[in-house]
Amino acid sequence: MYEKSIVHENILPEGWLKPKGYSNAILALPGRTLFMAGQVGWDEEEKFQSTMLIPQFEQALKNILCILNKAGGKPEHICKMTCFCKDRDQYLTSRKELGLVWKNIIGNHYPCMSMIFVSDLLDHPALIEIEATAVIPHANPCFNLSITA
């Protein structure tokens, strides 16, 4: 069994500043692609435990990791996330706390991300919904990982 965690390659063009809290691009290794539906901040019984953004964000991330784990993936296999948020002001004033939640749950992995502010979400009282796509590399790669220019 291949023990070392396989990670995808972050792409950052020469001369570009390193983005904060996301990646501009990720080159995924061959593997199984996992497409996750938008996850809101409710628990496994589809009940919201909070009407505030930070706890909903935390629960939505936990829901994503629960699905990812069931498929055999790890946080570093997430390549793309799209976040839909109802409250721009609450998001902007909570960025530091949201970052701490992120680090606690996801760690230092930053996928390609988009944040889109919307007027409403289907599941009330959701304030945030997060879609994610992960590529879970094959556990025992028997392919050439070298990339040539």
N, C-alpha and C positions, 0 to 999 in steps of 0.2 A: 504494500500500500504506500502511496506517495504521501509523506507526512508534511512536507513543507507547504505552507499556504501559498496558493498560486494567486497572483494579483494581476489585474489588468494594467495597461500602461497609460498614464496621464500624458496628454499631448499639450505642450505649451510652446507656441512658436517663439523662436529666438527674439529677444528684445521686448516681449510682452511682460507686463507685470503679472505676478502670480495672483490669481483671483482669491478673494477671501470668502470662505464658506461654500465654495463650489469649484468644479473643474470646467474648463472650456470644452474639453473633449477627452474621451477615454477610448482607447483602442482595446477592444475586448478580445481575449483569447478564445479559441474555439471552445464551444461548450453547449450547454442547454440554456436556452433563453426562457426566462420566466417573466411573463407580463402580469403585473398586479393591478387589479381594479383600484379605484380611488378608495383609500381608507380614511375614515373619519375617526374622531376621538371617542368612540364608544367601546364598551367592553365586549366580551365574547357573547353576551346575551343581548347585544345591540341596545345597551342602555348607557346614556351619558352620565358620568359621575360628576361632571362640571360643565358650567356654561362659560368658562374662561378659556382664553386661547392657549396659555402655556400648558395646562393639564390636558387639553384636547390634543395639542401637538405631540406631547409625550405619549399619549395613548395611541395616536395614529402611527407614530414611529414603532411602538411596541407591536402593533398589529402587523405592520410590514415585516418586522423581524420574525414574528411568529410564522407567517406564511413562508418567508424565505427559509427559515430553519426547517420547516416541514418538507421543503423541496431539496434540502441538503446544502443550502447556501449559507454564506456568511455576509456580514455587512459590506465587506470590501468587494463583493461581487455585484453590488448595485452600481449600475452604470448611469442611469437617468432617473430623475425625479421631477415631477411637475406638481407644484403646490397651488391649490386654489384657496384663497383666503378672503373672508368676508369683511374683515376689519383692518384696513391699512394702518390706521392710527395706532391701534393696539399692537399690531405687528411691529411697527417701527419703534414704539416705546419699549417693547419687550425683547428686542434683538439680543441683548446681552444674556438674559435669562434663557431664551430659546437656544442660544449657542451652548450654554451650559448643559441643557437637556440633551442637545445633539451629541456633545462629547461624551456624556454619561451613557448614552444608548448606542450610538454609532461609532464613537471614537474619533480618530483623526482621518477618517475616510470621507472624502467630499466628492460625490458624483456630479455629473452635469445636472444643473438644476434650473428650473424656471419658477418664478413666483408670479402668479396671476391673481389680481384682485377682482372679485366678482361681487355682484349684488346679492346673490343668495345661493344656497346649496340645498340639495334635495332633502337631506336628513336634518330635521330641526331638533335641537338648536346648534347644529354643527357650525363652527367658525372656520374650520380648515379641513381640506380633503387633500390627500397626497397619493398620487399615482407613482408607481415605481416599475422599473425594468431592470432585471439583473441577468447577467450571463454567468452561469455557474460552470467553471472550467471542469473538464474531465479530470477525475481524481488521479488517474495514472496516465499522464500525457505520453503518447508514443508518436508525437508529431514534432516537427522542427519548429521551435519557437523563435528562431532568428528572423529578424526583419531586415531586408536590404533596401537601400535607397535606389 
